[in-house]
Amino acid sequence: MPLWSKRPRTDELIRCACCASDFVSPVDAAERGETEWWIRLRCGKCGETREVVVSQDTAERYDRALDRTSEPIASNLRRIERERMAADVEAFTTALRLDLFDAADFGAAR
């Protein structure tokens, strides 16, 4: 019996069938006809992989669920990048103020 004989619900796609964590991510996907998707899933916690075939509707709900769970991560990444860039600007302006380098430092090596 193939792995995809039972049609999983969206919440079953998010949760690992092996360790029950919610670190499951799609690693590959392809349309199967006009109404289904084949998806290879991998758990980021235990490494378990599985393949499922889901309806277009389930695939769309899963995509929205992934967007919801990834948005806090993306938001934190943007915040960390802004903080790092602000620190870089502060270091650069401090170096300029202390006259630690000049225009020649940015020219081509001779």
TANORKA-V678314 format. One record per residue. OMEGA is omega in whole degrees, 0 to 359 (* if undefined). D_FIRST is the distance of its C-alpha to the first C-alpha in Angstrom with 1 decimal. Layout:
BEGIN
omega=[OMEGA | OMEGA]
d_first=[D_FIRST | D_FIRST]
END
This chain:
BEGIN
omega=[182 | 181 | 187 | 183 | 176 | 181 | 180 | 173 | 181 | 181 | 177 | 178 | 183 | 185 | 180 | 179 | 183 | 186 | 177 | 177 | 178 | 180 | 183 | 180 | 174 | 177 | 177 | 179 | 178 | 175 | 174 | 184 | 183 | 188 | 184 | 175 | 168 | 181 | 171 | 182 | 177 | 178 | 179 | 181 | 185 | 178 | 179 | 176 | 175 | 179 | 179 | 170 | 184 | 177 | 176 | 181 | 178 | 178 | 178 | 177 | 178 | 178 | 178 | 178 | 177 | 178 | 180 | 182 | 181 | 182 | 177 | 178 | 179 | 179 | 178 | 178 | 178 | 179 | 180 | 178 | 178 | 179 | 180 | 180 | 178 | 178 | 178 | 179 | 179 | 179 | 180 | 181 | 177 | 179 | 176 | 182 | 180 | 178 | 181 | 174 | 179 | 184 | 181 | 179 | 182 | 180 | 179 | 178 | 180 | *]
d_first=[0.0 | 3.8 | 6.6 | 8.3 | 6.7 | 9.7 | 12.9 | 15.0 | 18.7 | 21.3 | 22.3 | 18.8 | 19.0 | 22.3 | 21.5 | 19.8 | 16.8 | 18.2 | 22.0 | 22.4 | 25.0 | 25.6 | 26.0 | 22.8 | 23.6 | 22.0 | 22.6 | 21.4 | 20.6 | 20.8 | 21.1 | 18.5 | 20.8 | 23.4 | 21.5 | 18.6 | 18.5 | 16.0 | 17.2 | 17.0 | 18.3 | 20.3 | 22.1 | 25.8 | 26.3 | 23.9 | 22.4 | 18.7 | 16.8 | 13.7 | 12.7 | 12.5 | 13.4 | 16.2 | 18.9 | 22.3 | 23.9 | 21.5 | 22.1 | 25.8 | 25.9 | 24.1 | 26.7 | 29.5 | 28.3 | 28.2 | 31.7 | 33.0 | 31.8 | 33.1 | 36.5 | 38.1 | 37.2 | 38.7 | 41.7 | 42.4 | 42.1 | 44.6 | 46.9 | 46.8 | 47.5 | 50.5 | 51.8 | 51.5 | 53.2 | 56.0 | 56.5 | 56.8 | 59.3 | 61.3 | 61.4 | 62.5 | 65.2 | 66.5 | 66.7 | 68.6 | 70.9 | 71.7 | 72.3 | 69.8 | 69.2 | 70.6 | 69.9 | 70.4 | 67.3 | 65.2 | 67.0 | 66.0 | 66.8 | 69.9]
END
